[in-house]
Amino acid sequence: MLFPSILSLAATFAFAGKNQSGYGVAAFQSPASISQRLLVPSFSGRFNPLRANVDDDDDEDFMDELSARKLGINIGAELPKITQEEIDEIRSKVQATLDEKVDARLAEIEELKAQLEKDALESKQRMKNASDLNAQFEKQSLMEKIDRLSEDFLNANAELRESTKRAADADKLAGSMGRGVDWGSWGNIGGLDVVMGTTESNRPSQLLGSVDSARRRGSILSEFDEDPVSVIAENRVMVIFDEKQEKASKQVVERLIDLLNDAFSSDIKVDMYSPSSNIPIGGNNAQTALIFASSLNDRSSLENILGRILKRTAPVSGGSVGMPPSHVVVVSKLGTERTNKMPYSMQNILGGKLDKLREIEQGLIAISRSRLEGKQPPLDYTVVKFGEIESSDNMDANISILPGDSLDGGIGPNAAANVLLQAMAFQPYARNSTLCSTGSIPVESSIDEASWNDKFLCLSGPELLRIDAGVGGDSDVAVLDTKFEQLALYVREWSTVYEGSRKGTGLTTPVLVRNSRKGPSKFDGVVAREGVRILFQTTNTGDRYKSATEEKQLEKERNDGGSKKTPSSSPAQGIVKGRKEGGVEVLVEKTVNGHIRVRARRCNTDHKTIVKEMSEEVIVKSFQKAVEAWVGARTVTGF
């Protein structure tokens, strides 16, 4: 109900009579008077006290009547009237006052903005100055730290750097004298022989490590000192085999240790480990690692072992930097490449033993060829294949060595140890090669250096054919030997068959004929050498082979007028260096003992070359037939 609230409002204000203007005049009166005025309306009729109980609709009608009345004073009517001129004057004054205040405020804002910009520039300059000072301080601190570290490093490695200098001088001195003073690297650098071994003149130069190791060490050669250079090095070989299972291999290793100690003036340290033992990381600084493949489970075992021993180790407590082995020799079995032939097919039936050995051989070759030049130490490999290792050697010294896997038969422990010694420390042609060997060498007998060199010469290429043409002329000067000159001229005339068109030659591959670049070699036992190279040319097979899809793409480009170029035909690629396609080199040689021989060897190859065996066979057979005819004619005529 709204009636009580109206009474409360009426208690404050009372309604008076109308003034002269007709409006009601409010005045403060007593509550009783106000209640009476509210309860007794001015319209006709008397107030019914029962209105307090009326419903809401009646109450709303009462409020409408009450709101229709004019209450209070009409202030607008009481104020004096203002003219239009006065209004305009007031308005102009107000506008002027507002403009003045706004302009003053804008000026203050501009001043504040300029002050903020000035403060920002000053703050930026202070920050720049502080940053420059901090940078100079940090730079000075860093340079001082680098100087301290450099000084500490140089002091800690002074002995190592001095020993490296002495070793480099020794290598250079060894090359000029034709003999070595250390064990660990060998090769030829700038026409100088860099070999490692004994200084005794009655012993052959001893080789260990890789040719690339010699080149890398040769790059730091310094000038000779006036005093003679002496180098003291620790010679070490690592041998990995299962002593319990490889009884025959144990005999070979024991004999090899004796041969190493006899061959070198300084003691050779031989560390022996089983494949399951904790093989030291870095190979314990051994120069050569000898691994018997029959002691390993599979290729992964070899990869795990090489993964440990080929890691370089950091110096400990001021010691020298560790160098992993640079030559790995794997001893395998005959027949790993002939598992389809008897008797090796029978040996391979149970468990694929020969297949596992072949995988180990291929694993070593793959790791050696995948080394990153300049980032990883170089690694040479040698795969030596023996037949059954006998309990002892026969009384006759008869040792055979051929490339690949082509021999049959067993080998004595002393003969096997001698072959390993030659492959590890004396024969450069054994590096990055696969060879097989059979025969025996009695312990009390020995083979001279020239004979060993001649036996390993077949690995150069490798050799495809060798024919002895008999004894040469009496003259010690090769150019005056008429037999040698006539045979060399005959071989050059024979090679003209392959010049020009290959029609009638039996070759399926185009060839080029060039003169041989191999000269006489004392190491090879050759005092005179001439020959030619028959080089295979690139054909549309191999890398140039295109699939049916590629042929269709090229045909589409030709039909479009060549407007679109594929990435392969883009000139941005430049000229691609041709790969080595292989070839056959035929040589006429006069040996140091006065004999004349002819040899055919593989040339112009690398590990990516696809061997063209059929073309090689055609050339070698033709060469053999021609030389045998020449030798036969000389025998009949006597000239």
Summary of the structure (lengths in Angstrom):
residues: 639
radius of gyration: 53.2
end to end distance: 155.7
largest distance: 176.2
contacts: 1762
relative contact order: 0.05
helix: 45%
strand: 17%
